[in-house]
């Protein structure tokens, strides 16, 4: 049994990935401050966690997974120890204060090629106890899945009018209405809204931002935003997961759900964590797991 700690755990992409791999994992704790994310996590897992502050936490995990908001660690905002991404420093502090205990693996994600049809480039930092270096080339990349697996038929969408793009600035920015020369010449001045065909842009908290993940062209020639269900599919969650969310966060008539969009947009894509777990829990890292008398995870090398 592998003990997993999820810091700033969001809606639980790590637990979802472990389940898919068939790994016997016990989530010894889950730390998340946003109440809606905790509700979503509890709905998909047999737990009833409460919101909690990472600064008061102390347990002994084998694998620690954490992510933090990308803004303060991005090229656009190079803050070292301030703002939301100070959560990274909290993780380092927690590990230092574990005493003799150390997680065998620490996985950090900060906002391709794993089959999802979206442009979602992210940074992953994987630390291994000891002197080993994680070999990212061992990650199995997957062929791009067709957008038809993710897109709903228009006949399946209830109240489709609420998804139709009506914001003038977005309609005027449609990529379909611009020539290739205009798009190229205005790259730094003007943002075009992508029409989704094979691949969408990055899934974020909202579908109506510009630039956005993109919009679908409807059969009648109009354009619509991706639905909340499509948003979750594009982050590699199952429809069963989304259906559970509808019970927890009912969608009001004639309204899109900002909550459901944000929950998925702030998550880690499940398939990427699944690929990472496949490597670190396989023979590539000699992971015949045993536990010593103190409960510390050991690897047979």
N, C-alpha and C positions, 0 to 999 in steps of 0.2 A: 504494500500500500504506500503510494507516494503522497506525501503531505504538501499541499499547495497553498500558498498564501497569495492572495490577489489584492495588491495595493492600488488605490484609485481605480477600483475594479470595473467601473462602468456597468454594462449589462451582462457581463460574464462571458466574453468571447473565449477566454482561456478554458473555463469549465466546459463550454460547448465543444471546443476543439478536442479536449481530452476525452470526452464522451465518444466523439466520432472515431477516435483512435482506439477505442476499447480499452483504454488504460484505467487501471484501478487507482483512482485518485481520490483522496479525501481533502476537501477544501477546509483547512483548519481555521481559516478566517478570511473575511472579505471586508475590505476597508473602502468606504465610499461616502463622500459627504453629501452628494446630491440625492434628495429624497426620491425623486422619480426613478433614478437609476437603480436605487435599492429596491423599490417596488418591482421594477422589471426583472431584476436578478432573482428576487424571491419567487416570482411567478414562474420562472423557468427552472428553478432548482428547489430541492426539498429542504430549504432553509428559511429562517425568518430573521434575517439580519437587520440590525438597526443602523442608522447613520452613525458614523463614529469618526473621531479625529485620529489620524495616524500618529500624532505625537504622543498619544497615551497607550500605544499598542506594544505588546511584547509576547511573541510566541516563537516556535521553533520549526520553520518550514524546510522542506527539502528543495522545493522549487519556488522561487519568488518571481511573480510576474507583476510588472508595474508599467504604467504609462503616465505621461504628464502633458499638460497643454503645450502645444508646440510654439506658441507665439513668442515666448521669451527665449527659446533656443533656436529660433529661425535666423536666417541670414538677414531678415528685415528688422529684427529686434534682438541685438546681441547682448542681452542682459546676462550677467553671470550668476547673481545670487538674489535677484529680486523678482517679484511678480509671481504668477501662477506656477511657473516651472521651478520654483524653489522646492516643489514636491520632490524633485530628483534628489536634492540635497537631504531631504528628510529620509529618503530611502537609504542613502549612504550612511546617515547617522544611525538608523535602526540596525543596519548590518553591523556597524562598528560596535554597537552596544549589546550585541547578542552574546558577548563573552567568547567562550571557546567554540560555540556553535556557529556554523556558517552554512548557508544554503549551498547545495551542490551546483545549482544553476540559478542565475539571475537574468531575467529577460526584460529588457526595456524597449518600449516602442515609442517613437515620437514622430508625429506627423511631419510587383507586377509579375506579372508573369506567373501567377498562381491560378489562372483560369477565370478570374472575374473580369467582365468587360467594362472596367473603369480604369482611368488613369489615376492611380493612387500610389504615388511614390512616398515611401516612409523609411525612416531610419530605425534599424533594430540593432541593439547592442546586447550581446549575449556573453555573460561572464561565467566561467567554469572554475570551480574550486580547484586550486592547485596551479599547475603550470601549463595546462592544455589551452589551446586557442581554438575557438569554434571555427569550423571550416564551412563557410556559407555555400561553397560549391557543392556540398552534399545535399543541399535542399533540392527536392524534386520539383522542378517547374512543371506546370500543367498546361495543356493546350487551352487556348482561349475558348471559352464556352460561348455559344451563340446568344445574342441578345434576346432571341425568341424564348429562351428558357426563363428569362427574368421579366420580360414585358407581358403585361396583362392584355388580353383582347379587350377592345373597347366595349364589347357586349357584356363583359364580366364586371365592368366598373360601375358601381352604383353612384348615382348623382355625379355623372361625369362632368357636368358643367362647372363644378367647383375647381376642377383641375385645368380648365381652359385658360390659356395665357391671355390676360386682358390688360396688363400693365403697359402703357404706351412705350415707356423707355425700353422694355424688353422686346416688344414687338418691333420697334425701330432698330433693335440691335441683332435681329435674327441673322445668323450666318447665311441662311438660305438666300437672303435678299442682297447679299454683298458679293462682289466679284472677288476672285482670288487675289487680284492686284490690290483691291481696297483693303482686304484683310491684312495682307502683307505690309502695305504702306502705313497702316494705322495701328500696327501691333502695340506700340507703346502709348498710343493716344486714345484708342477706342477699344472697348471690350465687346466682343461679339458673343451672342448666345448660340451655343452649339446645338445643332439638330442631331439627336442621337440616332445613329444607324447601327454600327457594330460595337462601338465603345463610347462610354460617357466620360465626362470629366469627373473629378473627385467628388464623392458623396460627402456633403458637409451637413451642418445643422439645418439648413433651409434649402428648398428647391427653387426659391424665387430670387436668389441673389444674382447679381451680374458681376463677374462671370459666375455661371451656375454649372451644375452637373450636366445640364442640357435639357432639352425639351423634345418630346416626341411629336412628329407630324401625324395628324389624324387623317382618317380616310376622307373626311370632308374638306381637307386642306387647312384646317385650323391647327393650332399647336397646343399641347397640354404639358403640364408638369408631370413627372413621374409620381405615381401614387405612393402612399406610405408603405404599402405592401411591397411594391417594386424596390423602394429604398432599402427595406430590410433584406430582400433577396440579393440585392447588389452588394451587401455586406456579408453574404453567405449564411444568413440565418434561414431556417426552414419556415415554411408557411405555418406549421404547428406552433412555432415560437411566436409568430406574429399574431396568430389567433388568440393566444394567451394574453397578449398585450391588449387586444380589443376588450377583453373582460376587465382588465385593470384600468385602462385608459379609454373609455368609450368615446367615440368620435361624434361630435355634435352634427346634426343635419346641416347641410349647406356650408360646412366648414372643413378645411383641412386641419389635421392635427399637428401643430407645431411640436408637441411633446414627442410623438412617435417619430417624426423626422429627426429630431435632435438626438433621441436615444440611439438610433442607428448611426447617425452621422458622426457621433463622438466615439464610436466603438472601434476596436481593432477588427479587421477583416478575419473571420474565423479560419478560412482556409490557409492563411499565412501562419497562424499559430499552430494549426494542425501539421503543416509541413515541418515546423521547428520541433514540435513534440516528437514527430516521427524519427527525427535524427537523434535528438538528445536521449530518447528512451529506447534506442536501438543499440545494436552491437558496435556501431560506429564509435561510441564513447564507452565501450566495455561496461555497459550498464546492467550487469548482473547485480541487482540491488540486494544488499544485505544491511542489517542494522547492528551496530555495536551495542554494548551494554548500556551506554548512555543514551541510545536512541538516535545517534548521529548516522545519517545516511552514508554508506560506504559503497565504493565501486570496486568490483573485482577486475583488476587490470592484468 
